[in-house]
Each structure stands twice: as C-alpha cells, then as structure tokens.
Amino acid sequence: MPTYAVGIDFGGTKLLASVVDIDKGTVVASAKKRTRSSDDPDELIARVSDTIDDALKEAKLGKKTKLEGIGIGIAGQVDADKGMLLGAPNLSQATVNLPMAKLLNDRFDVPVRLRNDVQIAAIGEAKFGAGKDCPDFLCVFVGTGVGGALVRDGKLVTGAAGTAGEIGHLVIDANGRLCGCGGRGHLEAYASRTAMTKAILGDLHRGRPSLLSELSEGSSEDEPGGMAIRSGVLAKAVEQGDELAIESIMQAGSYLGLGLASAINLINPQRIILGGGVIEAVDLLFNVTEHHARREALPTPGERVEIVKAALGDNAGVIGAALIGAGAA
C-alpha cells in the first residue's frame, strides 16, 4: 500500500498543500490559497487547515487510508523541536512565536512537523530531485525572499539556531537597502522578486517606458511592497526584449551571483541547486547568476562547483515537507 503524508509550502505569496506518496515522491493532489499578511493567528491556522482539507478531498484517499503526518515548510525562522514559528519577515505579525505544529495536530490528530521552506525544498531535491546523487550541496530559492539550505553528507545542516544556509541574509552592501528582516544590505533586498518589483515600479512611476506597464496589470498581490510582478510576466517581457525587465534581471542576477560566490568560498559545495519561480521562468537570471558566481569565487572552487536548476519545480517544497511530516527525513 502507498504511504501518504501532507506537505505544505507556505511562502510569502501562496500557500500550497499537497497529498504526497512519499515512497515515490509523487504529488497525488494539491490545493492552493493566497497568503494574506492581514491574517491574525486564528485566521492563519484556519487558512492552512482549509487548504489541507481541500487537498485531502481532492486526493480521495478512502476512509481506510492512514495519513502518516503533516509537514510544513514556511518562509521564516522556526524552532523545529517545538514546532514553533518564531517569525517570518515577509508575512504578518501573526507568525511571531506561533505554535503551528500543536495547533494543526489538535485539528488533524496526526504528527505535525515544521521547518524552514527552503530546508524542506532541499530535502525534496535530495531525495527525488537535483540532489539525489549528490550528498553535498547548497540549495537556494528565489521568491518573495531569497532562502537557502545546506546539505552535507546527505543530511540537512541546521546549525545551532536552525538557520544554517540562510544565504538571503548575507550582507553584500554595508548600510545598504533595508531588508524585510530589519537588517541592511542583505542579499534578499537586492536579488528577490520583491526587490526586483520595487526597483521596476520605481522606474515605472518615474515614467520610464516598459512593456511591464501593460503586462503587469492585474498582478497586484498581498505581500510586502504591495504589487508584485509575477515571474511569468518578467519572462515575457525579457523574451520581448524589454530594456527595463532585462536590466532588472541582470542586476538581480549579479547580486545573487555575489552571494553565491561568497558561499562557494566559505563552504566549497559540490553543487548549488537554484530554484524558485523567477529562476524557473527566466533563463537570463540563472545564466547571469552563474556567470557572476564563477567569476567572483576563488578560481578552483568556482570552476569545480556544479550550478544547476531545481528538478522538482513547485513540488520541491511539498514533497520535502511531506517527507518530514512522515518522519522519513
């Protein structure tokens, strides 16, 4: 009989819940809702619970099928042992010291485990994706923020406080832009989709001509910075040769490459796995990032490191979360 668990990928703009066959690493059914920064704790848990219910209903597992557990990956800092969300800079204040695991265990009566969102994506990629043949890699996902996770000897490295691999908060510009976490000059403030959006909107408001004015109509999202320009919109503008879109992607890619170069020099990974909606949609971002990472890293590790795209796409997070939820990772 197949073994099932629910995996949840809770990001800055969307909440995705999937029922996963954890033996095969396949998604049986999914449900999705928008992330709302206005949610209070009760509303947030209700939103997560409703999304799980929708995914289970879509999966039609049958009454005799036992769910092994629920795993949650969320864009923030967590206490994995206590199942506590300590805070998420790109979400609401409702996420501060929130006992998510207990609240969802009370609702569904199965084991619930909590991790950072890129950590669960790294676990998914390690088991079934671009890291399955590589015991030593850094996983970096670009979305509302920039998140990272480190795998050594086939195991997730969490660090003393559970935040190892947080490449998005490397300081790349002392006294630079304000990051969502409150710090200054962090990589996330320069290379995330939120950062790209802010830079693009600034130019559009100053009257700079761009296809993005038309392509981004109706793409308003409830997230930090207000309106978000979707990854597909950026991709379309780049394909059509839009100067502003290309300039913004190249700038973000150069900064992301600088962050990766620092990571290459510090930890000397065998492989770097890049994922997230913008990386998937815009080849230019991946290519520029790789170029700058290799150019700015020390010659030998910069030449030897493998830089690849994530293989599981949007499913990396939910598959990894399901593995954690079932106690299989």
Disulfide bonds with the S-S distance in Angstrom:
none
